[in-house]
Amino acid sequence: MRQLSAVVAVLLTATALTACTQVSPGTPKAGPSTRNIADEIKGGPTSELRKTFSTTPQQVNDYWNSDRLRDARPKQPGPSDGGSDVPKENPGAQVVIQPSDGAIGQVKPDSNGTNPRGDAWSRAGLSETTVGRLYYTFGGKPYVCSASVISSPSKVLVATAGHCVWETQGEKTWADNVMFVPGDRAGQSPHGKWAAESIYTTREFLTKAESSDRGTSGEGWAYDIAFLRMRPLGGKKIQDALGAQGMAFGVLAEGLTAIGYPTAPPFDGKVMRYCSSPNWVKGPFGDYTINCVMTPGCSGGPWFTRFDPGRGAGIVVSVSSVGNARTLSGAVLGQVAHNLYKQADAG
């Protein structure tokens, strides 16, 4: 993988070519049942990398009443003890997709300073409408992650972590009742409540990522990325209504800014927060790792490089994956992630 500064941005067109989870009581209106998918996906067709929902946006909206929104809690995996099973991911072609509000120019790695504290983010510009909380259920229990709208030809994609849509602990299952609330303010939805039509994650994550109370295991954590296709709201696609952040594959980050909604103490999930660093180190799965105290709830939130803090816009190169309240890690996105993006975009 090469540095972003060496890349000529690729603007995608329609013909060519954009951690932290928690629990509360309640009985959801479940979508279609999941079969023994962990067995079925081994060597299966690519269509089994996704789940499509039969529930309507109104059913999803009705499920997430004020009590469930308030009580949703995160469940962020801890880091692995070792990295002996780190895969050698093929970076693939270098692809940079620009944000919907215009190309990102040269931005210094320290443009957003150094902040490991998880301070409140200003919600400047595009970040206000494109970053939010992702609500979902596993086995009837409500959880919450973070997510962001990313630029795509279909104009319907949201990016989050794989573990926010696929349960890696105990009985393996897809998420249900998936709803994205951009710009979430203490459970309020200033930019609407958007229901997912379908969710996608990588075969590597589905088959090779495990977690327990002791932490994570398996090389699948190097592919902890997911995409969601969102249903229209008020007759508009999510990107047309709210804008979208850029995204890159096969390109190494420069400086990094991670944004999300940490929910476990000392945070409460009511405020959009961030960590930033002009540099990074390799984590347990060969992933990006920075000093950051953000707690569970931030999983799936975007990691930007070339982030313009005034515009609130940048290039997403990862999402929050695993952390220990001192450091936070996110997968490096290469060919596998790019292929998943294209599959999700095609629908």
C-alpha positions in Angstrom: 0.0 0.0 0.0 1.3 3.4 -0.8 0.8 6.8 0.7 -2.3 8.9 -0.2 -0.1 11.8 -1.3 1.1 9.7 -4.2 -2.3 8.9 -5.4 -4.3 10.7 -8.1 -7.8 10.9 -6.9 -10.3 8.7 -8.7 -13.8 10.1 -9.0 -16.3 7.3 -9.3 -19.2 7.6 -11.7 -22.2 5.4 -12.3 -20.4 3.6 -15.1 -16.9 3.3 -13.5 -16.4 3.9 -10.2 -17.2 6.3 -1.6 -16.4 0.1 18.5 -18.5 -0.2 20.1 -21.8 -2.2 20.8 -24.5 -2.4 23.8 -27.8 -4.2 25.3 -31.3 -3.4 26.5 -34.5 -5.4 27.1 -37.3 -5.7 24.7 -38.9 -7.8 22.0 -38.1 -6.6 18.5 -40.1 -7.1 15.3 -37.6 -9.4 13.7 -36.8 -9.5 10.1 -36.4 -12.8 8.1 -34.8 -15.6 10.0 -31.2 -16.4 9.4 -30.2 -20.0 8.5 -26.9 -21.7 9.6 -25.1 -19.0 7.7 -21.7 -19.6 9.3 -21.7 -23.0 7.5 -23.4 -21.9 4.3 -21.1 -19.0 3.5 -18.0 -21.2 3.4 -17.3 -21.3 -0.3 -20.8 -20.1 -1.0 -21.8 -17.5 -3.5 -21.2 -13.8 -2.9 -24.9 -13.2 -2.4 -24.6 -14.8 1.0 -22.3 -12.0 2.2 -25.5 -9.9 2.8 -28.8 -9.9 4.5 -31.8 -8.2 3.0 -34.7 -7.1 5.3 -38.4 -7.7 4.8 -39.4 -5.3 7.5 -40.6 -1.9 6.4 -39.1 1.4 7.4 -42.2 2.1 9.5 -41.8 -1.2 11.4 -38.2 -0.4 12.1 -39.1 3.1 13.2 -41.9 1.8 15.4 -39.6 -0.7 17.1 -37.1 2.0 18.1 -39.3 3.9 20.6 -37.8 6.4 23.0 -37.1 3.8 25.7 -35.2 1.5 23.4 -33.2 4.4 22.0 -32.3 5.5 25.5 -31.4 2.0 26.7 -29.4 0.7 23.8 -25.9 -0.1 25.0 -22.6 -0.9 23.2 -20.6 -4.1 23.1 -17.1 -3.3 21.8 -14.6 -6.2 21.4 -11.3 -5.9 23.2 -8.0 -6.2 21.2 -6.3 -9.5 20.6 -3.4 -10.6 22.8 -1.3 -11.4 19.7 -1.0 -10.9 16.0 0.3 -14.3 14.8 -2.7 -14.7 12.5 -2.4 -11.3 10.7 -3.2 -11.8 7.0 -1.3 -10.3 4.2 -4.2 -8.4 2.6 -3.8 -7.5 -1.1 -4.1 -3.7 -1.2 -5.4 -3.9 -4.8 -5.9 -0.8 -6.9 -5.6 2.6 -5.3 -9.0 4.1 -5.4 -10.0 7.5 -3.8 -13.6 8.6 -3.9 -14.1 12.2 -3.0 -16.8 13.6 -0.7 -20.1 14.9 -2.1 -19.2 18.5 -1.4 -16.0 18.6 -3.4 -12.5 17.2 -3.7 -10.2 17.2 -0.6 -6.9 19.0 -1.5 -3.6 18.7 0.3 -4.2 18.6 4.1 -1.4 18.3 6.6 -1.4 15.2 8.8 -1.7 17.4 11.9 -4.5 19.5 10.5 -6.8 18.4 13.3 -4.2 18.4 16.0 -3.5 15.6 18.5 -6.4 14.6 20.7 -6.5 11.2 22.5 -9.2 12.4 24.9 -12.4 11.9 23.0 -13.4 15.5 23.2 -16.7 16.7 21.8 -16.6 17.3 18.1 -17.8 20.6 16.6 -20.1 18.9 14.1 -18.7 21.2 11.5 -20.0 21.1 7.9 -20.6 17.7 6.4 -19.9 15.8 9.6 -23.1 17.0 11.1 -25.3 15.2 8.6 -23.2 12.2 7.6 -21.9 10.8 11.0 -24.4 9.3 13.4 -25.5 6.4 15.6 -26.5 3.0 14.2 -29.2 1.1 16.2 -29.7 -2.6 15.7 -30.6 -5.9 17.5 -28.9 -9.2 17.9 -31.2 -12.0 19.2 -33.8 -9.5 20.4 -31.4 -7.3 22.3 -30.9 -3.7 21.2 -27.4 -2.4 20.6 -25.8 0.7 19.3 -22.7 1.6 17.1 -21.6 4.5 15.0 -21.6 4.9 11.2 -21.3 7.4 8.3 -22.7 8.1 4.9 -20.1 7.5 2.2 -20.1 8.6 -1.4 -21.2 6.1 -4.0 -22.8 6.0 -7.5 -26.0 4.5 -5.9 -26.1 7.3 -3.3 -27.5 4.9 -0.7 -24.4 3.6 1.2 -23.5 3.8 4.9 -20.2 2.4 6.3 -19.8 0.8 9.7 -17.9 -2.1 11.4 -18.6 -5.7 10.5 -19.2 -6.6 14.2 -22.1 -4.0 14.2 -24.0 -6.2 11.7 -22.7 -9.7 12.4 -22.5 -11.2 15.9 -19.1 -12.8 16.5 -19.7 -14.1 20.0 -21.8 -17.2 20.8 -24.5 -17.9 18.2 -23.5 -16.3 14.9 -26.3 -14.2 13.4 -27.0 -11.1 11.3 -28.4 -7.9 12.9 -32.0 -7.0 12.7 -34.0 -3.7 13.0 -31.1 -1.7 11.6 -31.6 2.1 11.8 -29.2 4.9 11.2 -29.7 8.3 12.9 -27.3 10.9 11.4 -26.3 13.7 13.7 -28.0 12.0 16.6 -28.4 14.3 19.6 -29.1 12.4 22.8 -31.7 10.2 21.0 -33.1 13.0 18.9 -33.0 12.7 15.1 -32.4 16.1 13.5 -31.8 14.5 10.0 -34.2 11.7 10.1 -34.3 8.0 10.9 -33.1 5.9 8.0 -33.9 2.2 7.8 -31.5 -0.3 6.2 -32.6 -2.3 3.1 -29.7 -4.7 3.3 -26.4 -5.2 5.1 -23.0 -6.5 3.8 -19.8 -7.6 5.4 -16.8 -9.6 4.2 -16.6 -13.4 3.9 -13.3 -13.2 5.9 -15.1 -11.5 8.8 -18.1 -13.8 8.7 -16.0 -17.0 8.8 -12.8 -16.0 10.7 -13.7 -13.4 13.4 -14.4 -14.6 16.9 -14.8 -12.7 20.2 -15.3 -13.5 23.8 -15.1 -11.8 27.2 -11.3 -12.2 26.9 -11.1 -10.3 23.6 -10.9 -11.0 19.9 -9.3 -13.8 17.9 -9.1 -14.8 14.2 -7.7 -13.1 11.2 -11.2 -12.0 10.2 -10.8 -8.9 12.4 -8.5 -7.5 9.8 -11.6 -7.2 7.6 -14.0 -5.6 10.2 -15.9 -3.5 7.7 -19.6 -3.4 6.6 -21.8 -1.5 4.2 -25.5 -0.8 4.4 -27.9 0.1 1.6 -30.4 2.5 3.1 -34.0 2.9 2.1 -35.2 6.3 0.9 -36.7 8.7 3.3 -39.2 11.3 2.2 -38.6 10.2 -1.4 -34.9 11.0 -1.3 -31.8 8.9 -1.2 -29.6 9.4 1.8 -26.7 10.9 -0.1 -28.9 13.4 -2.0 -30.5 14.4 1.3 -27.5 14.6 3.6 -24.3 14.5 1.5 -21.6 11.9 1.8 -18.0 11.5 3.0 -15.2 10.3 0.7 -13.6 6.9 1.0 -10.3 5.2 -0.1 -9.1 1.7 -0.7 -5.5 0.4 -1.2 -4.2 3.7 0.2 -2.4 4.2 3.5 -3.5 7.0 5.8 -1.6 10.1 6.7 -3.0 11.8 9.8 -6.1 10.3 11.2 -9.4 11.6 12.8 -11.8 9.1 14.3 -15.4 10.3 15.0 -18.1 8.5 16.8 -20.4 8.2 19.8 -18.7 6.5 22.7 -21.4 5.3 25.1 -19.7 3.3 27.9 -18.5 5.3 31.0 -17.1 7.9 31.3 -19.1 8.8 28.1 -22.8 8.6 27.7 -23.4 8.4 23.9 -25.2 11.7 23.8 -22.4 13.6 22.1 -20.5 13.2 18.9 -16.8 12.9 19.9 -13.4 12.5 18.2 -9.8 11.5 18.5 -7.1 12.7 16.2 -3.4 11.9 15.6 -0.9 13.0 13.0 0.6 9.4 13.0 -0.4 5.8 13.8 1.1 2.4 14.5 0.2 -1.1 13.4 -2.3 -2.9 15.8 -2.8 -6.6 16.6 -4.3 -7.4 13.1 -2.0 -5.1 11.1 -4.6 -2.4 11.5 -4.3 1.3 12.2 -4.0 2.1 15.9 -4.0 5.5 17.6 -4.1 6.7 21.2 -7.8 7.2 22.0 -9.9 6.8 25.1 -13.2 6.6 23.3 -15.2 3.6 24.7 -17.8 1.2 23.3 -20.4 2.9 21.2 -17.8 4.4 18.8 -17.5 1.2 16.8 -18.1 1.6 13.1 -17.5 5.4 13.3 -15.4 6.8 10.4 -11.6 7.2 10.4 -10.6 10.1 8.1 -7.4 11.0 6.5 -6.9 14.3 4.8 -9.7 15.6 7.1 -10.6 19.2 6.7 -11.9 20.2 10.2 -13.5 23.4 8.8 -15.5 21.5 6.2 -16.1 18.5 8.4 -15.1 16.4 5.4 -12.4 13.9 4.5 -11.5 10.5 3.1 -12.7 7.5 5.2 -9.9 4.9 5.3 -11.1 2.8 8.2 -13.8 2.5 10.9 -13.5 2.0 14.6 -13.1 -1.7 15.3 -11.5 -2.8 18.7 -10.3 -0.8 21.6 -9.3 -0.9 25.3 -10.1 2.7 26.4 -6.5 3.6 25.9 -6.0 2.8 22.2 -8.4 2.3 19.3 -7.8 0.3 16.1 -9.4 0.1 12.7 -8.9 -2.2 9.7 -6.8 -1.1 6.7 -9.1 -1.2 3.7 -7.8 -3.0 0.6 -9.1 -5.1 -2.3 -11.5 -7.2 -0.1 -13.2 -4.1 1.2 -13.3 -2.5 -2.2 -15.0 -5.6 -3.7 -17.5 -5.4 -0.9 -18.2 -1.8 -1.5 -18.8 -2.4 -5.2 -21.1 -5.3 -4.4 -23.1 -3.2 -1.9 -23.3 -0.3 -4.3 -24.6 -2.6 -7.1 -27.3 -4.0 -4.7 
